[in-house]
C-alpha cells in the first residue's frame, strides 16, 4: 500500500509523466528516504497522502493539497528551525514547469502552514493537509507511543533535558489550539483521542523534568509535532 501511494504513477497523476517529472520524483523520494528520519520518512509521507486522498472531498484544490503533502517535510533537519520554509522553497523549485504557477503558489503556502498547523477558518485546503499531518496524534495509544519514540530518536542530538523542555512546549502549544482538527468529518472522533494521547505524554514528560525546571529559550529547535 505504501509503495502505491508514493510510487511514480501516483506522482504522475499530479505532476505529469516527463523526464523532468521523473527526475523530480526520484529526488523527492531520495529526500524522504534519508537515514536520520525515524518518523518523518516514507511511511509518514504515505500515511499523509492516504489521508489527504480520503479527505480530498473537503478541499477546494485536492491536487494542490496532495502535492503539498509530497513536499511538506521534504527538508527535515532536526537541528534547524526553518524546515517548512526550506521545504516550501524546494517545492517551488521542483514544481516549476510541471504544474501551473498558481498551483505552485498554493502548494508553497500549504507547506508553510504545517509549521503551526493552525489553518484559518474557511481554508479548506489547509484544513485537509493539517488534519492529515496531525492524524498520528489520534492513533491508538501503542501507535502514539511508537510515534513519540521515533520523534525522540530523530532528536538524539539533544540531551534528555533539552528534548523534554522542547517537547513539553510543542505539546502545550497543540493542546492550547482552539481546534486541533478543522474538518467536521474527523474532528469529533480524533480530537478526544489526540488530547488524551498528548496529555498522557505531557504528564510523563513533566514527571521526568527537574523539579521547578522551566523550558529555556536557548535556540534549540523544538521537537516536531507531526
C-alpha positions as CSV (number, residue, x, y, z in Angstrom):
1,X,0.0,0.0,0.0
2,X,2.8,2.4,0.9
3,X,4.5,1.8,-2.4
4,X,1.4,2.6,-4.5
5,X,0.8,5.9,-2.6
6,X,4.4,7.1,-3.1
7,X,5.0,5.5,-6.5
8,X,5.7,7.2,-9.8
9,X,2.2,6.5,-11.0
10,X,0.7,8.4,-8.1
11,X,3.2,11.3,-8.7
12,X,2.4,11.5,-12.5
13,X,-1.3,12.0,-11.7
14,X,-0.3,15.3,-10.2
15,X,2.9,16.4,-12.0
16,X,2.7,14.6,-15.4
17,X,5.0,12.0,-17.0
18,X,8.1,13.6,-18.4
19,X,11.8,13.2,-17.9
20,X,11.8,16.3,-15.7
21,X,8.9,14.9,-13.6
22,X,10.6,11.5,-13.2
23,X,13.8,13.2,-12.1
24,X,11.9,15.3,-9.6
25,X,10.0,12.3,-8.2
26,X,13.3,10.4,-7.7
27,X,14.8,13.4,-5.9
28,X,11.7,13.8,-3.6
29,X,11.8,10.1,-2.8
30,X,15.5,10.3,-2.0
31,X,14.9,13.2,0.4
32,X,12.1,11.3,2.2
33,X,14.4,8.2,2.5
34,X,17.2,9.9,4.3
35,X,18.5,7.7,7.1
36,X,18.0,10.1,10.0
37,X,14.2,10.1,9.5
38,X,12.9,7.7,12.2
39,X,9.4,9.1,11.9
40,X,9.4,11.7,9.1
41,X,10.2,9.2,6.4
42,X,8.4,7.4,3.6
43,X,5.9,5.7,5.9
44,X,4.8,9.1,7.2
45,X,4.6,10.5,3.6
46,X,2.4,7.6,2.5
47,X,0.2,7.9,5.6
48,X,-0.4,11.6,4.9
49,X,-1.0,11.1,1.2
50,X,-3.5,8.3,2.0
51,X,-5.4,10.6,4.4
52,X,-5.3,13.5,2.0
53,X,-6.9,11.2,-0.5
54,X,-9.7,10.2,1.9
55,X,-10.4,13.8,2.9
56,X,-10.0,15.3,-0.5
57,X,-13.7,15.9,-0.9
58,X,-13.4,18.8,1.6
59,X,-10.6,20.5,-0.4
60,X,-11.0,23.2,-3.0
61,X,-7.9,22.1,-4.8
62,X,-7.2,18.4,-4.0
63,X,-4.2,18.2,-6.3
64,X,-2.5,21.2,-4.6
65,X,-3.1,19.6,-1.2
66,X,-1.7,16.3,-2.5
67,X,1.4,18.0,-3.9
68,X,1.9,19.9,-0.6
69,X,1.8,16.5,1.2
70,X,4.6,15.3,-1.1
71,X,6.7,18.3,-0.1
72,X,5.6,19.2,3.4
73,X,8.7,17.6,5.1
74,X,11.0,17.2,2.1
75,X,13.5,19.2,4.1
76,X,13.8,17.8,7.5
77,X,16.8,18.6,9.7
78,X,16.0,18.3,13.4
79,X,18.8,20.8,14.1
80,X,17.1,23.6,12.1
81,X,14.0,25.6,12.8
82,X,13.2,26.6,9.2
83,X,12.4,23.2,7.7
84,X,9.0,24.4,6.5
85,X,10.4,27.4,4.8
86,X,13.1,25.3,3.1
87,X,10.5,22.8,2.1
88,X,8.3,25.4,0.5
89,X,11.2,26.8,-1.5
90,X,12.1,23.3,-2.6
91,X,8.5,22.8,-3.8
92,X,8.7,26.0,-5.8
93,X,11.9,24.9,-7.4
94,X,10.9,21.3,-8.1
95,X,7.4,22.0,-9.4
96,X,8.3,24.9,-11.7
97,X,7.2,24.0,-15.2
98,X,5.4,20.8,-14.1
99,X,2.2,22.4,-12.8
100,X,0.5,25.8,-13.2
101,X,2.2,28.7,-11.4
102,X,-0.9,29.4,-9.3
103,X,-0.9,25.8,-8.0
104,X,2.8,26.1,-7.2
105,X,2.0,29.2,-5.1
106,X,-0.8,27.3,-3.3
107,X,1.5,24.3,-2.6
108,X,4.1,26.5,-1.1
109,X,1.5,28.3,1.1
110,X,0.2,25.0,2.4
111,X,3.7,23.7,3.2
112,X,4.4,26.8,5.2
113,X,1.1,26.2,7.1
114,X,2.4,23.0,8.5
115,X,4.8,24.9,10.7
116,X,2.0,25.7,13.1
117,X,-0.9,23.5,11.9
118,X,-3.3,26.4,12.5
119,X,-5.4,26.8,9.4
120,X,-7.7,29.8,9.2
121,X,-11.5,29.3,9.2
122,X,-12.5,28.7,5.6
123,X,-9.1,27.4,4.5
124,X,-10.4,24.1,3.2
125,X,-7.1,23.1,1.6
126,X,-5.2,23.9,4.8
127,X,-7.6,22.0,6.9
128,X,-7.2,18.9,4.9
129,X,-3.4,19.0,4.9
130,X,-3.0,19.9,8.6
131,X,-5.6,17.4,9.8
132,X,-3.9,14.6,7.8
133,X,-0.5,15.6,9.1
134,X,-1.6,15.6,12.7
135,X,-3.7,12.4,12.4
136,X,-0.9,10.4,14.1
137,X,-1.8,12.2,17.4
138,X,-5.2,10.5,17.4
139,X,-3.8,7.0,16.9
140,X,-4.2,4.1,19.3
141,X,-2.1,4.5,22.4
142,X,0.5,2.0,21.4
143,X,0.9,3.6,18.0
144,X,1.2,7.0,19.6
145,X,4.0,5.7,21.9
146,X,5.8,4.4,18.8
147,X,5.4,7.8,17.2
148,X,6.7,9.6,20.2
149,X,9.7,7.3,20.5
150,X,10.5,7.9,16.8
151,X,10.4,11.6,17.4
152,X,12.9,11.2,20.3
153,X,15.2,9.2,18.1
154,X,15.2,12.0,15.5
155,X,16.3,14.4,18.2
156,X,19.1,12.2,19.5
157,X,21.5,15.1,19.4
158,X,19.6,16.7,22.3
159,X,20.1,15.9,25.9
160,X,17.1,14.5,27.8
161,X,16.6,17.8,29.5
162,X,16.7,19.8,26.2
163,X,14.3,17.4,24.5
164,X,11.9,17.3,27.4
165,X,11.7,21.1,27.6
166,X,11.2,21.4,23.8
167,X,8.6,18.6,23.6
168,X,6.6,20.0,26.5
169,X,6.4,23.3,24.7
170,X,5.2,21.6,21.5
171,X,2.5,19.6,23.3
172,X,1.3,22.6,25.3
173,X,1.0,24.7,22.1
174,X,-1.0,21.9,20.4
175,X,-3.3,21.4,23.4
176,X,-3.9,25.2,23.6
177,X,-5.2,25.4,20.0
178,X,-8.9,26.2,20.0
179,X,-9.4,23.5,17.4
180,X,-6.8,20.8,16.9
181,X,-8.7,19.4,13.8
182,X,-10.7,21.5,11.5
183,X,-12.7,19.0,9.4
184,X,-16.1,18.0,10.9
185,X,-15.7,14.6,9.3
186,X,-12.8,13.8,11.7
187,X,-12.8,16.4,14.5
188,X,-15.3,14.7,16.8
189,X,-13.6,11.4,16.6
190,X,-9.9,12.4,16.5
191,X,-9.9,15.3,19.0
192,X,-10.6,13.5,22.2
193,X,-8.2,10.7,21.3
194,X,-5.4,13.1,20.4
195,X,-5.9,15.2,23.5
196,X,-5.8,12.0,25.7
197,X,-2.6,10.9,24.0
198,X,-0.8,14.2,24.3
199,X,-2.0,14.7,27.9
200,X,-0.6,11.4,28.8
201,X,2.8,12.2,27.2
202,X,2.8,15.6,28.7
203,X,2.3,14.2,32.2
204,X,5.1,11.7,31.7
205,X,7.5,14.4,30.5
206,X,6.6,16.7,33.3
207,X,7.3,13.9,35.8
208,X,10.7,13.4,34.3
209,X,11.6,17.1,34.3
210,X,13.7,18.5,37.0
211,X,11.6,19.9,40.0
212,X,10.9,23.5,39.3
213,X,12.5,23.4,35.9
214,X,11.4,25.8,33.2
215,X,11.7,25.4,29.5
216,X,14.6,27.6,28.4
217,X,14.8,29.8,25.3
218,X,18.2,28.6,24.2
219,X,17.7,28.5,20.5
220,X,17.2,24.7,20.3
221,X,14.6,23.9,17.7
222,X,11.6,22.3,19.4
223,X,10.8,18.6,18.6
224,X,8.4,18.3,15.7
225,X,4.7,17.9,16.2
226,X,3.6,15.8,13.2
